[in-house]
């Protein structure tokens, strides 16, 4: 509030400038013993003191109360305004001793004038001749005057009633205090700037911590939570945006502060300040938390959208899967049913060789159905998260050999030669069921898509990737191969696709999907090379040791 006191004093000084000149005039014309104005024209009648008529007229025309008193503090002369101020006649004031004043607060100022110094008092005053409490300003000065041809010492006092001004100032200060209290409790930087001088007129608590004292010029380009730069920056008060700003309009802007690495939103608008001057009211709010929340909501929405798309894709995959499975199972099961019906109906007429000719295809159909159902079960478990990953020490040679025995009859029936070679010596830490499923599907596909008389080669070797030891299992065939488009579909599309082998064997594409999923469980790599008409080579590369497995 120190600034308001300073402003108030400046206002009073401005208002009383004329009065000071009048006091100086009186002092010059009444204190100088050589002043002919009073010395020659002053009237002395006994012990009474009076002023010439022209001086009386001058004093009575002044807008303030004026009195002259002697060294004993007796009032010698008073103008009409002073009588009006205290609700008494001028005649009643003449001869009154100031020591008998009801309110003694102005006496120190009287004493200073009698000591040859100027005196001053401002505050409440209770008149001796009335009950109305006033707020006054009293200024006193020493003065010499003539009595009985003798120059004596006394003083002159000027009284000004500023009760109305005081009430207005009190009301204004209360408004200011309320504004200060309210804005200090707002979590924002708020301040007002004079649009002409760029001087800070008002700051709330948060702005005070940034700008320091208010008696400084500020540039409004720096509105966020950092101290003002020593280098003058382009000010909004001189910008084109400010020139077009009108009363009642508010401009909003967001800016990122690189000093504190936070986002701020500020607004400014023109307003008439308490002192009647046009000011720019500025509010700056830290919106980093809001930005973070919006960013989090955006990320969550993106995550939800991705999950929704994944669920839709999963639903489409399941629909396609069950459609393929239903179609693929119908054939083998239909073959089995037809063969069994024929045997039951014509059992007596079939010999041993005829029965074998019927049963062998039935066995193939049953094996195909079993493989399909097994893959379907594993896929369902993997999709629902029910399949467990249980790595253990495995001998890869034993696993390959067991699977070769499983497909011996199938490969012999198609006259496909399968060869196996391995340079890997040791065991691996892997899930037994998953590794068997991978090998079973890759060997089955190699036989299925290789024509009679073809070759399937299985190779196992050690490989170093990223300074870590891996085992590479490679299954290559001389079959019909795949186009680049089909190869891309296998590795990018989650949907299975039906296909037919060289002997019209039905394929669902589910096996390759399981291979990819199970290799991923091992943090491995699933790769393939293929050329249409020349064969395909699938590679499974998995770590020899799983990181989650205790050594």
C-alpha positions, 0 to 999 in steps of 0.5 A: 500500500506504500505506493498508494500513500505516495500517490495520495501525497502527490495528489495533495501536494498538487492540490495545495500548490496554490495554497503554498504560494499563498502562504509564501505570499503572506509570509513575504508580506507579513514577516519582513520588517521592511515590508511596507505593505503591513508595516505602513498599512497595519492598523493598531488600535489599543491591543487589537490587531487588524489587517487592511481591507484588501488583505481581509478580502483576499483571505476571505476569498480563499477556499481554505481556512486561515488564521493568524495567532500570536506567541501566546497562541491567541487568534488575532485574525481568521477568514470566513472559510475558517468560521464555516469550517468550524460552524462559528462566526469569525468574531467568535474566533478572535481572541480564542486561545488555541490551547483551549482547543478541544482536540489537541492534535494540531498543537504540535504544528502550532508549536513548530511555527512559533519555534520558527519552523513549518508544521503539518498535521493530517488526520481526524479533528473534533471541533471545539465549537461543534460535534462534526468530526472532520478529516483535515490538513493543517499547515503552519508557518512562522510570521511577524506582525505589527501591534502598537507599532511593534513587530511581534512574532506569531504564526499563520495556519491554513486549514483544509477540510478533506473529509470527502476526499478521505472518505473516497480514499478509504473506499478506494483503499478498501476496494484495492484491499479486497482486490489484493486479497482476492487475487492473492488467493488465486493460483495465477500471476495477475498484474496491471500495467499503465499503458502509457508508462508501462509502469506496474500499477498492481501485482498479486502475490504470485506476480510480486514474487516474480517482478519484485517491487512494483516501481519499475517498467516492464515489458509484457512479452515476458509473461510467464513464470520467470524473472524479467530479462535485462534485455528489453524485449518487444512489448505487446503495448507497442504491437499491432495486436494491442493497437486493435484491442478494445475495451471489453475484449480479452486476448488469449494466448498459450506459450511454452516457457523454455526457462522452466519448461512449462506451458502457460496461458495468459490473457490481457484486456484493457480496463480503467484502473482505480486511479482512472488511468487506462491499464492493461490487466494481465493474467498468466496461468500455469497450464502444464498440469492441464497439458499433461492431463490432456496428453495422458487422455490423448495417449489413453484414447490412442491406446483404447483405439488400438485395443479396439482395433486389436479386438476387432482384428482378433474377432475377424481372425477368429471368425475366419479361423472357425470358418476355415476349421469347419471347412477343413474338418468336414473333409477328413471327417467326411472321408472317415465316415464314408470309409467306415460306412462302406466297411460296415455295409460291405464288410463280408465282401472285402478282403484284407488287401481291399480293407487296407486300401480303404483304411490307409487313406482313413488313417491319413484323414484322421492324422490330418484332423488330429493335427488340425485340432491340436493346432486349434487347441494350442492357438486358442490357449495362446490367444486366451493367455492360458498356455504356459511358458515352461522352459526346461533343458531339452535335447534338440536332436531327440526332438527332431528325431521324434518328429521325423519318426512321426512323419515317416509314413507320410513322407514315404507315401509321397516318396519324399526323402527327408535328411537331417544334419546337425552341428549343434552339440548341447542342450537348449532351455526351451518349452518342450510343447512349443518346440515340438509344435513348431517342428511338427508344423514346419515338417508337415508343411514341407511334406505337404507342399513338396511334390512326390520325389522331392526333398526336405532338409532339416539342419540344426546349428549354433549361431551368434546374434547380438553377442548371444548364442542361439540355436538355428533350426532350418527346414527347407524343401524343394516344393512349390514355393510361395510368391513374395506377396504370400510370404509377406501375408504370412509375416504381416497378417494375423488372418490364416489362409487356406491352401492346398498341398501337392496331393490336394492336402488341405492347409489352414495356415494356423500352423504358421501362426502358431510357429510365429507365436511360440518363437516370440515366447522364446524371444527368438526370430522366425524367418523364411525365404521362398521362391515360387516353383523352387521351394521354401526354407523356414528358420527358427532361431531361439536363444540357447538360454532364456534370460528368465531362466535361472542359470 
